[in-house]
Amino acid sequence: MDRREILALYEWAPGNCFRCARTDTPTTHLDELDPPAGGHYEARVCEECVLELEDERRRYAERVGSEYKPGRLGPGEA
C-alpha cells in the first residue's frame, strides 16, 4: 500500500499537529486528552506523522508476527 492509499484511510481537516507541532496543515483525529490539571484536548496528527506512525505499526507487526492493517491509529485500535 502506498502513502496515498494509507492517507486516504483517514478523514482530514485543517489543524495543528500534536506530534510535530506543524500548524494550519491537514490533520486527522488521533485521541482525546483529559490532563489531570483540567481541560479537554483533541490530539490531531498531520499526514507526515500518520505515515511515520503507520510505519512504526507495520515494523512492530513484522517483529511480533502479526498482521498489519493500516488505517487504525487512534483510541481502541491495534
N, C-alpha and C positions, 0 to 999 in steps of 0.2 A: 504494500500500500504506500503510495507516495504522499508527500506533505499536503498537497491539495485535498486529497481524499480524506486524510486524517482531520484536517481543519474543517472540512465540510460536515463532520460528525457533531460539531458544536454549534450553538447559537451565539452570535456575536452582536455586541453593542459597544458604542464608544465608552471609554472609561480609562481608569488608571490601573496599571498592573501592580498587584500586591507583592509579587515576587521580585521584579526587577526595577520597579518604580517608573516605568515609561508612563507618560501622561497623554491623554487625548489620543488613544490608539484603540483599535478593535480589541475587545476583551470578552472573555466568557466567564460565567459564574463558576467558582471553584468551591466555595464553602461560606458559611455564616460564622462569624466570630462574636462571642459574648465575653469580653475580658472581665476579670474579677473587679476591676475599677469601675465598671459600668459601661454602658453604651452597647450598641449593636452595629456590627460592620459586615459588609458583604465583601468577601475576598474574591477579586477577579484577576484573571491572568491573561496576558497578551498571547498572540499567535506564536512567537518565538519560545515563550516559556511553556506553552502547551506542547510544542514539539519536543522540547527538552524533557519535560515530564513524561511524555509518552515514550520517548526513547529509554528513559530510566526504567519504566514499567516493562518494556519489551526485554531489556537486558536482564532484569530480575526474573521474569518468567523463564527465560532461557536457562538461567543459573539453577532454578529450582525445578525445572522440567514441567512447568505448567503452560497452559495455552494462553497466549497473549491476544487480547481483543481490544483494539483501540476504541477511543470514544467514551471511556469510562472514568474519567477524572471526576472527582467530587465526592461528597459525602455518601457513604454506604456503597461505594463502588470498589471493585477489586482490580 
